[in-house]
Amino acid sequence: DIICPSTQPTSNAKAQFLDLLSRMLIYDPNQRTSAREALRHPFFMIQFDEWGREIA
């Protein structure tokens, strides 16, 4: 069986993570996000509490 992530993210963090991951997994290195661009991605601006829940 093939398990695929949901196409309907349940939170902003999940949506941002899936966007970042998809940019990092692009096969063509000329189109793939660089490490510097990845670190500037909005996913890394999201704050979480000690239980891993997103802080709004």
C-alpha positions as CSV (number, residue, x, y, z in Angstrom):
1,D,0.0,0.0,0.0
2,I,1.1,3.5,-0.7
3,I,0.4,6.1,2.0
4,C,0.2,9.7,0.9
5,P,-0.2,12.8,3.0
6,S,-3.6,14.4,3.1
7,T,-4.2,17.0,0.4
8,Q,-6.2,19.0,3.0
9,P,-3.8,20.3,5.7
10,T,-5.4,20.5,9.1
11,S,-3.3,23.4,10.3
12,N,-1.2,26.3,9.1
13,A,1.9,24.5,10.3
14,K,1.1,21.4,8.4
15,A,0.4,23.4,5.2
16,Q,3.7,25.3,5.6
17,F,5.6,22.1,6.3
18,L,4.2,20.3,3.2
19,D,5.0,23.3,1.1
20,L,8.6,23.4,2.3
21,L,9.0,19.7,1.9
22,S,7.7,19.7,-1.6
23,R,10.1,22.5,-2.5
24,M,13.1,20.6,-1.0
25,L,12.2,17.4,-2.9
26,I,12.2,18.9,-6.4
27,Y,14.4,16.7,-8.5
28,D,15.9,19.5,-10.7
29,P,18.6,21.2,-8.5
30,N,18.1,24.4,-10.5
31,Q,14.5,24.6,-9.4
32,R,14.9,23.0,-5.9
33,T,14.9,25.5,-3.0
34,S,18.4,26.2,-1.6
35,A,19.3,25.6,2.0
36,R,19.3,29.3,2.6
37,E,15.9,29.7,1.0
38,A,14.6,26.8,3.0
39,L,15.7,28.4,6.3
40,R,13.8,31.5,5.4
41,H,10.6,29.6,4.7
42,P,7.5,30.7,6.8
43,F,7.4,27.2,8.4
44,F,10.4,28.2,10.6
45,M,8.6,31.3,11.8
46,I,5.7,29.3,13.3
47,Q,5.9,29.0,17.1
48,F,4.8,26.0,19.1
49,D,4.0,25.4,22.7
50,E,5.7,22.7,24.8
51,W,3.2,20.1,23.6
52,G,3.9,20.8,19.9
53,R,0.7,22.8,19.4
54,E,0.9,25.8,17.1
55,I,0.7,29.2,18.9
56,A,-1.7,31.5,17.0
